[in-house]
Amino acid sequence: MADFSAVTLWGVLSAGVAFAVGAGLWTFAEYNIHRFLGHHPRFRGNIFEKEHTRHHSVGNYFAPAIKKAGAAILAAILLGGPSVWLLGALVGGAFTLGFALMYLTYEGLHWLDHVHPGWTPRMRRLRRHHFWHHFGSPKLNHGVTTTFWDRVYGTYAEPGVIRVPKKLAMRWLVDDRTGAVRTEHAAHYRLQ
């Protein structure tokens, strides 16, 4: 059984900060992976770019879970080992956990963007940000979980009306009876 008697309030606070920093670092990694490995000509042909290009061209395609799990395990090892060694088990573990849980949040939000109409106004705004990237300009709006890094690096664009090719239209967007954009999405989306 683990001995937590040496855990202090300072240790818990440090772990909380480390967790938040780890989560924030994921959003930075997400932006850079997407922008550079997914879209920059210098990095063409990498594994991520191949899967990402398929995701853009098919729409509802997501890389197999086994590939994502492998990348997550590799990242946890590469990040977790040095973090625990440098910061100790509690703080280093919290940092790695924050990074890993934010990665899982990213995967969940990205999938939901494509398959669900969105539960909250914030989710719907982030989804529009993401779909402006898909259908408006692939050189802009690289963030999925946040617009922060796009704003910092000048790749943010306020989404206008998003023109979605019919063959890539998401199921939540189109009314099955009419084949048109559902009324609740008509102010922000058009089919082309």
C-alpha positions, 0 to 999 in steps of 0.5 A: 500500500502506498504511503501518502503521509509525506504528501503536504499541502504544498505537494498537493498544490504543486501537483495541481499546478503541474497537472494544469501545466501538463494539460496546457502543454498538450494544447500547445502540442496539439496545435503544433502537431496539427499545423506542422506535421499535418499541413506544413510542406516540409514535413510531408509524408510523415505518418500523422500527415498521411492519416490527417490527409485521409481525415480531411478527404474522407471526413468521418475517417479517424485513425485506428484506435491502436495507432492513437494508443501507441502514440499516447503510450510512447508520449507518456513514456517519453514525457513521464519518465523525465518528468518523474525523474526531474519533479518527483513521482507526485508532481511529475506524475500529475504533469504527465496525467494532465497532458494525457487526460487533455490528449484524451479530451482532444480525441473525444472533442474532435470525434464529437465535432464530427458526429454530434451537433454539440451540447454547449455554445462553447462546443459549437464555437470550437466545432465551427473553428475546427470546420473552418479549418476543414472546409474554409482554409486548412492553413488556419484554425489548427486548434481543436480544444482551444483557439488560444494558440491560433490567436497567439501565432496568427493563424486564427480566422473568425469562421464565416459561413462554412461551405461543406461539400455534400459528400463530406457533410456530417450526419448531424448537419443534414436533415434526412428528409430534405437533404438540406442543412438542418434549420438550427445550423443554417445560419453557420453552414451551407452545402455545396 
